[in-house]
Amino acid sequence: MIPFSVEDLTPDWLSQVLDTDVASVEVVDAHSGTTGRALIRLDSDGSVPETLFVKLQPFVAEQREFVRKVGMGVSEARFYAAVGDEVPVRVPRVWYSSYDETDGSFVMVLEDLGATSCRFPNPIDPDISDLAASLIDALATLHAAYWEHDLPWLGSQVLGAERGRNREQRMVTMGAIVRSALDQFADETPPAVRQVGELYISRYREIAALWNEGDHTLIHGDTHVGNLFVDGDLTGFFDWAVASRAPGMRDVSYFLCNSLPPDARRADEAALISRYRAGLASSGIDLGQRTAEDQYRLFAVYSWISAATTAAMGSQWQPLETGRRGMLCATQAIVDLDVLGLLEERLGAG
């Protein structure tokens, strides 16, 4: 059985999935966004940690239906079940993960990172450039490990490479949210960025095709700073709900454009792209400089769309200020990198 709510996280169920004797369980905290989330405290035989973090369906019916439609929860559970224990980067330890694609239900029982020495970074941290370098190294390691591999266990994503009716419906839905973002944040959207948004709404199929050009690998897909943690010298990743098979530069551009303050991005982006290419090269992978730079600019659009749609949804997906901050960073990146000029060049006449 996959728990529907926190009330279903019973000692019997936990004893079964954790293969240990759980005498009691206390829900320390629970809240809902893109998923339902619960921090639980266990009274057990000591073979599992005292606290664990659980992700399950959102608690609000409307949000639950949206997550089912876009497939995010099932996709993340698939990731953790398939490779959560083997990816070559730091992720939360997976104690249990299960899903049912027929009804969109899912559950993940994960390491409670808050109970460890891990810390959670912030864009205004004085060591944000060090974090960026560590992140780039981790991304090069992750991407090299799965470069041009088939990944049959991956779930379907709204902006992924897979085709079909469901993807088309999800892309249309995302376009509608982009429209809402353009309307809501009109005063904060420069003309060039508004034009990029309008191009996405009218020509999303062609833009998605540009995003899927080049070699593919396993990407995290949502590498904003709010989905990262630091464990010693390592940068780790959680929230794998949009893990996809796509060009690795999507992860690189997403973080640099969405989470680095503009001044830091301008100062460091060239060196960080070179560092990423060097990391791939150490595994025998040649990513050309021109290809990397063009992909970086193209995926700035993806970074802006992700942040702008998150902000447009208010606090339903992320705290409002988180989405808005990422949107403003990505907005400036689109202007700085002349992304509109690149899109017009690549797309031609509409």
N, C-alpha and C positions, 0 to 999 in steps of 0.2 A: 504494500500500500504506500502511495506517495502522500504525505501529509498535505492537507488542504489549508490548514491554519496552524498557528502556534499551539492551539489546544490539542492538536494531533501529535505534538512532540512528546509523547508519553514515555515513561520509563520502559514499558514493554517494547515499544517501537525502537527506541534507542538501543536497548539491550540487543535486539535482533540485528540491527544494521551495523552496530559497532562491535558485535561479537564479544560482549562483555556484560557483566552484571551491573545494571544501573538501578539503584534503589529508589532514587527520586530525581526530579529535574525541576529547576526553578528558571523561569523566564526573567532574566535580569533587565532586559530592554528589548523593545520590539517597535519597528516602524516600517513604513512602506513607501516605495518610490517606484523605480523601474522594476524592482522585485520587492517581496516582503523580506525583512531581515530581522533576525532575532539573535540575541546573545543569551546563551543558556549556561547555567551552572549545574554540574552533575554531582551526585553522590554515587560513586561507583567503586569498583575494586582497585582503582589506581592505575589501570592499564591504559587509560585515556586521560587527557588533560582535564582539569577541573572545569574549565570554561571552553566552550566551542562556539563558533559562529555559524548560523544556519541561514541559507537563502532559499526562499520558496515563493510561491505565487504572491503577487501583490494582494493586499487586504481589501483594496477598493475595487468594486466590480468593474467600473469603467476602465481603470488602469490595467486590471487583469485581462480584460478583453483585448486591449491594445497590445500588451506584451505577447499574448497568444498569437495575435495577427502577424506581428513582425518576427516572432520566433526567437526572441532574445534569450528567454529563460531556458528553453530547451537547448538552445545552441551552447550556452555556457555549461550546462550540466553535461552535455555530450563531450565538450572539451575536457572537463575535469575527469570524467569517467574514462576517456580514451587515453589521454597523455598527461594528465595532471601530475603524475608521479615520475614522468620521464623528461619533460622539457628541460633544456640545459640552462634555464634561468630560474631565479628565485620566484616562486609562487607560493601562496598559502598551501600548507599540507592538506591533502584531501583525505578525509576520513570516510566519506561516503558520498556518492553522487548517483542520482537516478532520474529518469524522465520518461514521459509517455507522450509520444508525438501525436497520438490520436486525439487527446484532449488538451494538450499543451501544458500539462502539469509537470512539475520538476521539484527537486530538492537537492541541496548541496550542504553537507556538513563539513566545515572547513576549520582550519587553524584559527584561533583567536589571536590575530596579530597584536591586538592591544595588550595582551598579557605577556608579550615578549619584549625584548629590548629594541624592537623595530621602531622607527619614527616615520612620521608622515610629512612629506615636504610641502612647502608653500612657495608660490612664485616670488614672494618678496624675501625669501631666505637669502642671507648674504652669500651662501655657498651654492646658489642656483646654477652657476656655471660648472661647478664640480659635479653637481647632480646630472647636468646635461651630458657631460663627458662620460660619466658612468653609465647613463642610460644608453648612449650611442654604442658603447662597448657591448652592453647586454643585447641590444637589438641586432648587432652584427653577429653575435654568437647564436641567437635564436634563429635568425633568418638563414644563416649559413647551414644550420643543421637540417633545414627542411627545404632548401633551395631546389626548386623544380620537382619536388616530390608530389605524388598523388596523395591527397588527404581525404579519403572517402568518408571519414567519420565527422567531417565538419558540417555544421548546420547551415541552413540557408539564411543569408543576410540581406537586409534592405538595399545595401549598396555593394553587394558582392558581385562576383563574376557570373554566377549561375543564371540561366535564363528560364523563362516560363511564366505562366499566368500569375502565380502568387508574387513573383518578384515584380512584375509589372504593376500589380495593384499596390504593392508596398512603395514603389518608386513614386507613383501618383500621390499616395498619401504624404510622402516626404515633401513632394513639391508643394502641396497645399500648406504644409507647416512652414516651408520657406517663404511662401507668400505672406503668411501671418507675421513672420519675423520682419519682413520688409516693411509691412504696415506698422507694426508695433514700434520699430526702432528707426523710423524714417529720419528722425532728426540726428541720429548718430551714424547714419549710413551714407558715406560719400557717393557721389554719382557713379564712379567706376565700380564700386562694390555693388550698388544697386543693379547696374548693368550685368554684372557677373551673376547675381541672383536671378535676374530675369532670363538670362541665357540658360541657367540651369533648369528653370521651370519649363521653358519652351523646348529645350534640346537635351534633356537629361539622358536620353539613350546614347547620344553621340558623346556626351561628356563621360558617361560611364565607360564607353568603349575606349576613350583616351586613358582613363584610369587603369584599364586592364591591359594596356600594352606593356610588353616586356616580360622578363622572367618573373615567375610567381613563387611565393614561399608562404609559410605560415606567418601571419601577422597578428598582433594583438588587436589592432583596429581601433583602439580608443585610448591612446597613450597620453591623455592629458594628465596633468600633475596630480589630480584628485584620484587617479587610479594607480598611483605609484607608492611604494614604501621603500625605506632604506634600512638595510640590515647590515651593519658594519660598513664594509666598502662596496657592498652590492646594492644595486637598484633592483627592486622586485616589482612584480605586476600582479594586480588583482582585477576583478571585474572583466572577465574574458567573454562577455556576452556577444561581442561582435567580432570575435576571432574569425578570420577569413583566409582564403588563399588569394593573394594579390601581390603586386610589387612591394618590396620591403620599404621603399622610400615613402610609402604612405604613412608608416609608423613614424619615420624620422620627421617628415614634414608636419605631421599632426602635432607632435610635441613642440617643435621649434616655433611653429606659427600660432599655436593655441595657448601654450603655457609659459614660454619665455617672454619676459617683458621686452617690448620692441627694441629698446637700446641694447639689451643683452643679445637679442637675436641678431641684430645688425652687426654687432661686433664679432660674434662667434660662429655664425651660420656657415661661412665658407670653410672654416677649420673643422667644424663638426661634420660636414658632409665629407670632407677629405678623410677624416678619422673613420667614418663609417665605411667608406670605400676601402681603406687600408685594412679594416677588420675583416671585411669579406675577402680581400686579396690574400690574407693569411690563411684562409681556407681554400684557396685556389679559385675564387670567384672573381671575375673581372666585370665590374660595373663601370662603364665609361663615364668620364666626367660630364660630358654634354648630356648624356642620358639622365644621370643623377640630377643635374641642375634643372633640366626640363621637368622631370617628374616632381622634383621639389616644388616647383611653381604650380604645376597642375594640381598637386595634392593640397596646396594652400586653399583651393576651393573646397575640397572635402573637409578640411579643418574648419573653415568658416561655416559651412552648412551644418556641421555637427554642433558647433557652439551656438550658432544662431537659432537652430531649431530647439536646442535645449533651453535657451533663454526664452524662446517664444512660448514654451510650455509652462512657464512660471516656475513653481517649485515642485511640479509633478515628477520630474526626472532627477534633478539636482537642485541644491539650493540656488535660488534665483541669481545671487551675486556670482556664484561659480560660473554659470553659463554666460552671464553678461560679461564677466571679466575675460573669459576665453574668446567671446565674440569680438570684443574690442581689440584684443591682441591680433586675432586672425584678420580683422578688418584692416588694420594697419599693414599687415603682411601682404595682403592682396594689393594694396596701393604701392608699397615699397617695391614689390617684385614685378610690377606691371603685368599682373595675371590676366587682366582684361585683354591686353595686347597679344599675349600668347594664345588665349582662347580664340580670339578673332583670327589669328594666323592659322591655327590648327583646324578650326571649324569651317572657315571660309564663309561664303554667303549662306544665309539661312533660307 
